[in-house]
Amino acid sequence: MPLQFTWKKAIIGTLAMSLVIGGSSYIAAPAPVYAATTSAGLSTPFTDINKGHWAEKHIAKLALQGIITGYEVGTSGTYTFQPSKNVSQEEAVLMALRFAGLIDKVDTGADYGFPDTFVVSNYFKPYIVLAFNEGLLDSSELTIAAKDTSVAWGKRPASREWVTKLIIKAIGKSEVADGLQNTTSSFSDGGSIDPIYNGYVNAAAQLGLVKGITETKFDPKANVTRASLATIFSRAQSQFVVDYEGQTTGIATKITDSSITLYSNKVETSYALDENTLYYTYLNDSPITRAELLAYGDVTVIAKNGKALYVEAKGDTVHTTSTSGTFLRNVDDEKKLYLWINKMPVPFDYDDSVVVEDTEGTPLKLSDLKADSVVSIVQDTFRDKPLTLKIVTAPIVNQNTVKGLFFSTDGKIITIKSGNTLVTKYLAKAVDVEIEGLKEATLDDLLAETDQIELTLNADEQVSKIKVESRKVEVLDDSKIASFVEDMKLLTIVDFDGKNPKVLYLTDKTKVEYYGTIISVEGSYDLLLQGTQVILSYTGDKVVSIKIVTTYTGKFVSIDTLDYELKVKLDSGSTITLPYSANYLETPGSNATPLSELKKDDVITVELNPTQESVIKIKAHRNVNYKVEIIDILNKKIRVKAATGTGNAFDLSIKDLPLTNKDGKEALIGNIAVGDTITASYVGTSAVSVQLNK
C-alpha cells in the first residue's frame, strides 16, 4: 500500500536553542536508568559522564525526566551514555517525536511501504511515517535518499544543517524559510550550506534558534552527537513547555538547608533537599550551590516521592517589589508600619511571617528599627493580594575583631588559632572575604594552617568579614601559555613578548573561567594550549585562578589603521598590541562611532574573537549626565533626558545596576526625586552603574 502523507503543522518547540556543539540520544532498544542508580561522585546515572563534563547538566536533567536512556554494561546494572557517539537521522526524528509528546500517536501495526531507495530500519518505520504525517519531514527526503543509496537514509548521521530543517518545519516556520531562501547566509562558511537548507539555516538564525560553533562559523556538515542533542532538547524546554512527571515550575517562596517551597498555580508545595540534590541555573552549564538560588525567583524542580532531585533557576527576575522610605513608627497592635515617603506617612500591613533583617542578612526585630532610618519594604507581586515579605534596614555597626591562624571552616563555622587557643565562631549569612589582589574571594580561597586572618564580628558575635593579612594574590594580565604538563598540573607562562617565564602549579582549588563559566580543572585541559592568552592570579607557586581571555580592559594608547593594530595599556602597566577587525567604536547610544574619536588614555574594553586572533569589538567607558523626569519605583526604572536638554527622553532600568550617592555610599531608588541629575557609567552601549549627584 503506498505511503500517504498529510502535511500538518506540529509545533513541537524550539529544539535548537543550542546547535552550538552538535548531539544525539540513543533510542533503539533503550535501557532506562533512574536517579537511584547514580554512582557515588557522579551527578548522572552514567559512569562515563563525570562531574565537570560540558553537557553534565543537560544529561542529568533529561535522564531524570525519562527522556534519554543509556547503554547497560553487560549485566552489571551500570550504564554508559557514550556522549561522543553520532546520532542517525532516524534516531533524531524519533527523539523529536518523544520530546514533543507525539510518540503516542504512532501506529506500529499500520501497513506502510517506502520506496526501495528510502531505507529505514524496521524499528523506526512507524515513527518515520508519523513524522511525515505530522509535518516534521517532507517529500524532499525521498528525493535526497534516491540520489545516494550508498548509505541508508535512516542510518545517515544527522548533520547540523539537516537538523536545522527538522526544527524549522517542526515549529511551523517553513514560510519564513521560504522567504529567506535566496538571502546570503550571515555565517562565513555559508557557501558550504547545501542550497536546499539555506533558507532553513537563515530562518533559524533570524529566529534565534541556532548559533554557530563560533560567532561566524556554522559548520553545516558536522555530525550531531549524543551529548549535543541532549543539550539541544534540554535548552529547548525554555521555550516549549512539556509536563514531565514529577516536574513543577513555580516561584521559590522559601529556601532552607533541607527544603524548598514552590508557589505554582496558587498552591505552595514543599520538597525535601539533601546532599544529592543537583542545582543549576539557566545562565550556563556549571553547577551552582543551593545558596545561589534566588528567593522569590523562578525555579523548576524535578522531584520523586517528595524529594527534589534536580533544581534549576529559570531566570534573574525576583517576583517582589521594594518601596523605600524613612521609618516613622510601628503600631504593633494593628500590625501596621509607617514610612515617610515624599513627605507623607504611608502605612504597610504585615503579619507574623514577615522577616526583619539588615542589608547583610542579619535577623532583627521590629523593635530594632530606629526612627529616621532608611527602610525598604519588600512585597510579592504574584499573589492576588500582595504579602509583605521582608523589612530591611541598615546593619548595626560593630567593630569587634579577632585575629589568628586559619584552621578550618565548613561553611557554617570557622576555627582559628589565636595565640595558643583554638577559637570557633559562627559565620553570618553573608561573609565578605578579603584577600589583597583577589576579587570576589570566597571561603574556598583560604589556606589552612597558612593564612593569618582577621575576623570581624557583628552584634550576634557572628563573623561578617574575613581579612587575610599574611599574603596577597599576584595578577598577571598580559600572559600567554608556554606549556602545560597535564599529569603534573605544571603550567609555564610567558609575557606577550615571549619573555619572563614563570612556572606554576594548578591545584584542586584553582578556578578556571571560560566565557563567564567556571569549569573544573580537569575539564579545562583542552583549553590550556600553547599561545593561549590568559589572565592569571597566583600566590606563591600555586595558581588561584585562570581566565581564558575574551576581553581586555585598559587605557587606549594608539591605533595603526594601516596594519590594523591596537595598543592598550593594562592595569598592571603593561602595554599590549592586538590585531583588530572592528570598524567602529561602541559608545552610549551608538554602536557605530568612528574609531577616530578615541583619545589617548581613554578607558576601553576590547572583545576578542573565539580564537583570540583579533579584536572584534571596542567599547568606550563613558559617563553621561541625565536629568530625571519620571520615577517608576515598582519596576525600578527612571525616565531620563540628557542634562544638556538635547535628545529624546528614554527609560533607564536600574534594577540590576549599582546605585550610589555622591559620597559613594549605597543608595535606594526611593532616594531619587524628579528633577535630580544622575551620572550613568557606560561600557559601550550598556549602562553598568548609576550615581546620584546629591
C-alpha positions in Angstrom: 0.0 0.0 0.0 1.5 3.4 -0.9 2.6 5.7 1.9 0.1 8.5 2.4 1.4 11.9 3.5 -0.5 14.7 5.2 1.3 17.9 5.8 0.1 19.1 9.2 1.8 21.7 11.4 3.2 20.3 14.6 4.6 23.0 16.9 7.0 20.9 18.9 9.1 23.7 20.4 12.5 25.1 19.8 14.6 22.0 19.6 17.7 24.1 18.9 18.4 26.8 21.4 22.0 25.5 21.1 23.2 23.8 17.9 26.5 25.1 19.2 28.2 21.8 19.6 26.4 19.3 17.6 24.4 15.8 19.5 22.1 12.7 20.0 20.3 10.4 22.3 20.2 6.6 21.6 16.6 5.4 21.0 16.5 1.9 19.7 16.3 -0.8 22.4 16.9 1.7 25.2 17.9 0.8 28.7 16.1 3.1 31.2 18.0 4.5 34.1 16.9 6.5 37.1 18.4 8.7 39.8 18.6 5.9 42.2 21.3 4.3 40.0 23.6 7.3 40.2 27.1 6.2 41.4 28.9 8.0 44.2 30.7 11.1 42.9 28.5 11.3 39.8 25.6 13.6 39.1 24.1 11.4 36.4 23.3 7.7 36.2 26.0 7.2 33.6 29.5 6.1 34.5 31.2 7.9 31.6 29.7 11.4 32.5 32.0 12.7 35.2 31.5 15.9 37.1 32.7 18.8 35.1 31.6 17.3 31.7 30.4 20.1 29.5 26.9 18.5 29.0 26.6 17.2 32.6 23.6 19.5 33.4 21.6 18.5 30.4 22.2 14.8 30.5 21.3 14.7 34.3 18.1 16.6 33.7 16.9 14.6 30.7 17.7 11.3 32.5 15.6 12.4 35.5 12.8 13.4 33.1 13.0 10.0 31.4 13.7 11.5 28.0 17.1 9.9 27.5 18.4 6.4 28.2 21.8 4.7 28.2 23.7 1.5 27.4 23.9 -1.2 30.1 27.4 -2.6 30.7 26.7 -6.3 30.4 24.5 -7.3 33.3 26.4 -5.1 35.8 23.5 -2.7 36.5 25.7 0.2 35.5 25.2 2.3 32.4 27.2 4.4 29.9 25.9 7.3 27.8 28.6 7.4 25.1 28.3 11.2 24.7 30.6 11.4 21.6 28.6 8.9 19.5 26.9 10.3 16.4 23.1 10.2 16.1 21.4 8.9 12.9 18.6 10.7 11.1 16.0 8.1 12.1 17.2 8.4 15.8 16.9 12.2 15.6 13.4 12.1 14.3 12.3 9.6 17.0 13.8 11.8 19.6 11.9 14.8 18.3 8.7 12.9 18.4 9.3 11.7 22.0 10.3 15.2 23.1 7.2 16.7 21.5 4.8 14.3 23.2 3.7 12.9 19.8 5.0 9.4 20.3 1.6 8.0 21.4 0.2 8.8 18.0 2.3 6.1 16.3 0.5 3.1 14.7 3.0 0.2 14.9 0.5 -2.1 13.2 -0.1 0.0 10.1 0.8 -1.1 6.6 3.4 1.2 5.2 5.6 1.0 2.1 8.6 3.2 1.4 10.3 3.5 -2.0 13.2 1.0 -2.4 15.6 3.9 -2.3 14.3 5.2 1.0 15.7 2.7 3.5 14.7 2.9 7.2 15.3 0.3 10.0 12.3 -1.7 10.8 12.1 -0.4 14.3 11.8 3.2 13.1 9.4 2.8 10.2 6.2 3.6 12.0 7.8 6.6 13.6 9.1 8.0 10.3 5.6 7.6 8.9 4.3 9.6 11.9 6.9 12.3 11.3 5.8 12.7 7.7 2.1 12.9 8.8 2.9 15.5 11.5 5.0 17.6 9.0 8.4 17.1 10.5 9.6 15.5 7.3 8.7 16.3 3.7 8.9 14.5 0.3 12.3 16.0 -0.4 13.8 13.4 1.9 12.7 10.7 -0.6 14.4 12.6 -3.4 17.7 13.0 -1.4 17.7 9.3 -0.5 17.2 8.3 -4.1 20.2 10.3 -5.2 22.6 8.5 -2.9 21.8 4.9 -1.9 25.3 4.1 -0.7 24.1 4.8 2.9 20.6 4.0 4.1 18.6 7.2 4.7 17.8 6.3 8.3 21.4 5.3 9.1 22.9 8.5 7.8 24.5 10.7 10.6 22.3 13.7 11.3 24.1 16.9 10.2 23.7 20.3 11.7 22.0 21.7 8.5 19.7 18.7 8.3 18.6 19.0 12.0 18.0 22.8 11.4 15.5 22.0 8.7 13.8 19.4 11.0 13.5 22.1 13.7 12.1 24.9 11.4 9.4 22.5 9.9 8.6 21.2 13.4 7.7 24.7 14.7 5.7 25.6 11.6 8.1 28.3 10.3 8.6 26.9 6.7 7.2 30.2 5.2 9.9 32.2 7.0 12.5 29.8 5.5 10.9 30.1 2.0 11.2 33.9 2.3 14.9 33.7 3.2 15.9 31.0 0.7 17.8 33.4 -1.6 19.3 35.5 1.3 23.0 35.3 1.7 23.9 33.5 4.9 25.4 35.5 7.8 27.9 32.8 8.5 31.3 33.0 7.0 31.0 29.4 5.8 27.6 30.0 4.3 28.9 28.8 0.9 29.2 25.3 2.4 25.5 25.1 3.3 23.5 22.9 0.8 21.2 25.3 -1.1 18.1 23.3 -0.1 18.9 24.1 3.6 19.9 27.8 3.1 16.5 29.2 3.9 16.1 27.0 6.9 19.5 28.0 8.4 18.8 31.7 7.7 15.3 31.3 9.3 16.7 29.5 12.4 19.4 32.2 12.8 17.0 35.0 12.4 14.6 33.5 14.9 17.4 33.0 17.4 17.1 29.2 17.3 20.6 28.3 16.3 24.1 29.6 16.8 27.4 28.8 15.1 30.2 26.8 16.6 31.9 30.2 16.7 30.5 33.7 16.2 30.9 33.4 12.4 31.1 29.7 11.6 28.1 27.3 11.3 29.9 24.1 10.2 26.7 22.8 8.4 28.1 19.3 7.5 29.2 18.4 11.1 27.6 15.4 12.7 25.3 15.8 15.8 26.5 13.8 18.8 24.6 12.3 21.7 25.8 14.9 24.2 24.9 17.8 21.9 21.4 16.5 21.2 20.8 16.2 24.9 21.9 19.8 25.2 19.6 20.9 22.4 16.5 19.3 23.9 17.3 20.4 27.4 17.7 24.1 26.4 14.6 23.8 24.1 12.5 23.4 27.3 12.8 27.1 28.0 10.6 27.8 25.0 8.5 24.6 24.7 6.7 23.6 27.9 6.2 19.9 28.4 4.6 18.5 31.6 7.0 15.8 32.6 6.1 13.5 35.5 7.4 14.9 38.8 8.3 18.3 37.3 7.0 21.6 38.7 7.9 25.2 37.7 7.0 28.0 40.1 8.3 30.7 42.4 10.6 29.7 45.2 8.9 31.3 48.3 11.1 29.6 50.9 14.6 28.0 50.6 16.2 26.4 53.7 19.0 23.9 54.2 16.6 21.0 54.0 13.7 22.1 51.8 12.4 24.4 49.0 8.8 25.6 48.7 7.3 26.5 45.3 4.3 28.6 44.6 2.6 27.3 41.5 -1.0 27.6 40.3 -1.8 29.5 43.6 -0.6 26.5 45.7 2.5 26.2 47.8 4.3 22.8 47.8 7.5 21.9 49.8 10.1 19.5 48.6 13.0 18.0 50.6 16.6 18.8 49.8 19.7 16.8 50.6 23.3 16.5 49.6 22.4 14.6 46.4 20.1 17.3 45.1 21.5 18.9 41.9 21.4 22.7 41.4 21.8 24.6 38.1 20.9 27.9 36.5 19.6 28.7 33.1 22.6 31.1 32.5 25.2 28.4 31.9 26.0 24.8 32.3 28.1 24.9 35.5 26.5 23.6 38.8 25.6 26.1 41.4 25.0 25.8 45.2 21.7 26.0 47.0 22.8 29.3 48.4 22.9 30.8 44.9 19.2 30.2 44.3 17.1 33.4 44.3 14.4 33.6 46.9 11.2 34.5 45.0 12.8 33.7 41.7 11.5 31.3 39.0 12.6 27.7 39.7 11.9 24.3 38.1 12.0 21.2 40.4 12.1 17.6 39.3 11.0 15.5 42.3 10.2 11.9 43.2 8.4 10.9 46.4 8.5 14.5 47.8 12.3 14.8 47.3 13.8 17.4 44.9 16.3 15.6 42.7 17.1 18.5 40.3 16.6 22.2 40.9 17.2 24.8 38.1 16.9 28.6 38.5 15.0 29.7 35.4 15.6 33.5 35.4 17.0 36.5 37.2 13.6 38.1 37.9 12.7 38.3 41.6 8.9 38.5 41.9 8.9 41.2 44.5 8.7 44.9 44.7 10.6 47.2 47.1 9.4 50.5 48.5 11.8 52.7 50.4 11.3 55.4 52.9 12.2 56.8 56.3 11.0 54.8 59.3 8.3 56.7 61.2 6.7 54.2 63.7 5.3 50.7 64.1 1.8 50.2 65.5 2.2 46.6 66.9 -1.5 46.1 67.8 -2.6 46.9 64.3 0.4 45.2 62.6 1.0 48.3 60.6 4.3 50.1 59.9 4.6 53.7 58.7 7.3 55.2 56.5 7.8 58.8 55.4 7.6 58.8 51.6 7.6 62.1 49.6 6.8 63.9 52.9 3.7 61.7 53.5 3.2 58.9 56.1 2.5 55.7 54.2 1.2 52.6 56.0 2.2 49.0 55.3 0.3 46.0 56.7 2.3 42.9 57.8 1.7 39.6 59.6 3.6 37.2 61.8 5.5 35.7 58.9 7.3 38.9 58.0 11.1 38.8 58.1 13.0 41.7 59.6 16.7 41.9 58.8 19.6 44.2 57.9 21.1 44.5 54.5 23.7 41.9 55.4 21.0 39.3 56.2 21.3 39.6 60.0 17.9 38.8 61.6 16.4 41.8 63.6 13.2 42.5 65.5 10.7 45.2 64.7 11.7 46.9 67.9 15.3 47.2 66.5 14.1 49.7 63.8 15.3 53.2 64.6 13.4 56.4 63.9 14.6 58.2 60.8 16.5 55.2 59.5 16.1 54.2 55.8 13.9 51.2 55.5 12.8 49.1 52.5 9.5 47.2 52.4 9.6 44.1 50.2 6.3 42.7 48.9 5.5 39.9 46.5 4.0 40.6 43.1 2.4 37.2 42.3 -0.4 36.8 44.9 -3.8 38.3 44.3 -3.2 40.3 47.5 0.5 41.3 47.9 2.1 39.9 51.0 4.7 41.9 53.0 7.7 39.5 53.0 10.6 41.5 54.4 11.5 44.7 56.1 15.2 45.6 55.5 17.2 48.3 57.2 20.9 49.2 57.5 23.1 46.9 59.6 24.2 47.6 63.2 27.8 48.8 63.1 30.1 46.6 65.2 33.9 46.7 65.2 34.8 43.7 67.3 37.6 41.7 65.7 39.6 38.5 66.4 42.9 37.6 64.8 44.7 34.2 64.4 45.8 31.4 62.1 43.1 29.9 59.9 42.5 26.2 60.7 39.2 25.2 59.1 35.6 26.0 58.0 32.6 24.0 57.0 30.7 27.0 55.7 28.8 27.4 58.9 31.6 27.9 61.5 35.2 28.9 61.3 38.1 27.9 63.5 41.3 29.8 64.1 44.2 29.6 66.5 44.6 32.8 68.4 47.8 32.6 70.5 47.7 29.1 71.9 43.9 28.8 71.9 41.6 27.4 69.2 38.7 29.8 68.7 35.5 28.8 66.8 32.9 31.3 65.6 29.6 31.1 63.7 29.6 32.6 60.2 26.9 35.2 59.3 24.7 34.6 56.3 26.8 36.9 54.2 30.5 36.9 54.8 32.9 39.2 53.0 36.3 37.5 52.3 39.1 40.0 51.6 42.5 38.8 50.1 44.6 41.5 48.6 44.8 41.2 44.8 41.9 38.7 44.6 38.5 40.0 43.5 35.4 38.2 44.9 37.3 36.0 47.2 35.4 33.2 49.0 35.9 30.8 51.9 37.4 28.3 49.4 40.3 30.6 48.8 41.5 30.4 52.4 44.7 28.3 53.0 44.5 26.2 56.2 47.4 26.5 58.7 48.9 29.1 56.4 46.8 32.3 56.4 46.9 34.8 59.2 43.4 36.3 59.3 41.3 38.9 61.0 37.7 38.1 61.8 35.1 41.0 62.1 32.1 40.1 64.3 28.6 41.5 64.1 26.3 42.2 67.1 25.4 38.5 67.4 29.1 37.5 67.6 28.9 36.1 64.1 31.7 36.5 61.5 30.7 39.0 58.9 34.2 39.7 57.4 37.4 37.7 57.0 40.6 39.6 56.0 43.8 37.7 55.1 46.8 39.6 56.4 49.7 37.3 55.7 49.6 37.0 51.9 48.4 38.6 48.7 47.5 37.3 45.3 49.6 38.5 42.3 47.8 39.1 39.0 49.4 38.7 35.5 47.1 40.3 32.9 49.5 40.1 29.9 50.3 36.4 29.8 50.3 33.6 27.3 50.7 29.8 28.0 54.1 28.5 27.0 53.3 24.9 28.0 51.2 22.7 30.3 52.2 19.3 31.7 48.9 17.6 32.5 50.0 14.8 34.8 52.0 17.2 37.0 49.5 20.1 36.6 52.5 22.2 35.7 51.9 25.4 33.9 54.5 27.6 32.3 53.6 31.1 31.2 55.4 34.0 29.5 54.5 37.6 28.8 53.2 38.9 25.4 56.8 39.2 24.1 57.5 35.5 25.0 59.8 36.6 27.8 59.8 36.3 31.7 58.8 32.7 32.0 57.1 31.7 35.3 56.4 28.1 36.4 53.3 27.5 38.5 51.1 24.6 39.6 47.4 24.1 39.3 45.5 22.8 42.4 42.1 21.3 43.1 41.1 24.8 44.2 42.2 26.6 41.0 39.3 28.3 39.3 39.2 28.2 35.5 36.9 30.7 33.7 35.9 30.5 30.1 33.3 32.8 28.6 31.9 33.6 32.1 31.5 29.9 33.1 33.6 28.3 35.8 34.8 24.8 34.7 36.6 22.1 36.6 40.4 21.9 36.4 40.3 18.5 34.7 37.7 19.8 32.2 40.0 22.7 31.2 43.0 20.7 30.0 42.0 21.0 26.3 41.9 24.8 26.7 45.4 25.2 28.2 47.1 25.3 24.8 50.4 26.9 23.9 49.9 30.6 22.9 46.5 30.9 24.6 46.1 34.4 26.2 45.2 34.2 29.9 44.7 36.5 32.9 46.2 34.6 35.8 46.3 35.1 39.6 48.7 33.2 41.9 50.1 33.1 45.4 53.5 31.5 45.9 53.8 28.9 43.1 50.1 28.0 43.2 47.6 29.2 40.6 44.5 30.7 42.2 42.6 31.4 39.0 42.9 31.3 35.2 40.7 33.3 32.9 40.8 32.4 29.3 40.9 35.9 27.8 37.8 37.0 25.9 38.1 40.7 26.8 40.8 43.2 27.9 40.1 46.5 29.8 42.7 49.2 29.9 43.7 52.6 28.6 43.9 53.4 24.9 47.4 54.1 23.7 47.3 54.2 19.9 45.8 52.7 16.8 47.5 51.8 13.5 44.9 51.9 10.8 47.3 50.6 8.1 48.4 47.5 9.9 45.1 47.2 11.9 46.9 47.1 15.3 45.6 48.5 18.6 47.7 49.2 21.7 46.2 49.0 25.1 47.8 49.8 28.5 46.6 47.3 31.1 46.1 47.9 34.9 49.5 46.2 35.5 51.2 48.9 33.4 52.0 46.6 30.6 51.1 47.7 27.1 49.9 45.0 24.7 49.5 45.2 20.9 46.4 43.5 19.5 45.3 43.0 15.8 41.8 44.3 15.3 38.9 43.9 12.8 36.3 46.1 14.4 35.3 49.0 12.2 33.6 51.2 14.8 33.7 52.2 18.5 30.7 51.4 20.8 29.7 54.4 22.9 26.5 55.3 24.9 23.6 55.3 22.4 25.7 54.2 19.4 27.5 51.1 18.1 28.9 52.9 15.1 31.0 55.7 16.5 34.2 56.4 14.3 37.4 55.0 15.7 38.9 58.4 15.2 37.1 59.6 18.3 39.4 57.5 20.5 41.7 59.7 22.6 44.9 58.7 24.4 44.2 57.3 27.9 40.5 56.7 27.1 39.4 53.6 29.1 38.2 50.9 26.8 37.1 47.3 26.8 38.1 45.2 23.8 36.4 41.9 22.9 38.3 39.2 21.1 37.1 36.6 18.6 36.9 33.0 19.9 40.4 32.2 18.6 41.9 35.3 20.2 43.3 36.3 16.8 41.6 39.7 16.5 39.6 42.4 18.4 36.1 42.3 17.1 34.5 45.0 19.4 35.9 48.1 21.0 33.8 49.6 23.8 34.4 53.0 25.3 33.9 53.7 29.0 31.9 56.9 29.3 29.9 58.8 31.9 26.7 60.6 30.9 24.8 63.1 33.0 21.0 62.9 32.9 18.0 64.8 34.4 15.3 62.6 36.0 11.8 63.2 34.6 9.7 60.2 35.9 10.4 57.5 38.6 8.9 54.0 38.4 9.7 52.5 41.8 7.7 49.3 41.2 9.7 48.4 38.1 12.9 50.1 39.2 13.0 52.3 36.1 13.6 56.1 35.7 12.8 58.2 32.7 15.8 60.5 31.9 16.9 63.0 29.4 20.4 64.4 28.7 21.2 67.1 31.3 22.1 69.4 28.3 18.4 69.2 27.3 19.3 67.7 23.9 18.0 64.3 22.6 14.9 62.3 23.5 13.9 61.1 26.9 14.1 57.3 27.5 13.6 54.7 30.2 16.7 53.7 32.1 16.4 50.4 34.1 18.4 50.5 37.3 17.1 47.1 38.5 20.4 45.3 38.3 22.7 48.4 38.5 24.7 49.5 41.5 23.2 52.8 42.8 25.3 55.2 44.9 25.0 58.7 46.2 27.6 61.4 45.6 29.8 60.1 48.5 29.9 56.7 47.0 27.5 55.1 49.6 24.8 52.7 48.6 21.5 54.5 47.7 17.9 53.3 47.0 15.6 54.3 44.2 13.4 56.0 46.8 16.3 58.5 47.3 15.8 59.8 43.7 13.5 62.7 43.1 12.1 64.2 39.9 14.4 66.9 38.7 17.6 65.3 40.2 20.6 64.9 38.0 22.3 61.5 37.8 25.5 60.2 36.2 25.3 56.9 34.4 28.5 55.0 33.7 28.6 53.0 30.4 30.8 50.3 28.8 29.9 50.7 25.2 26.2 50.9 24.8 25.4 49.3 28.2 24.9 51.2 31.5 26.9 49.5 34.4 26.2 51.8 37.3 24.4 55.0 38.4 25.4 57.8 40.8 23.0 60.4 42.3 24.6 63.8 42.1 23.4 64.9 45.6 
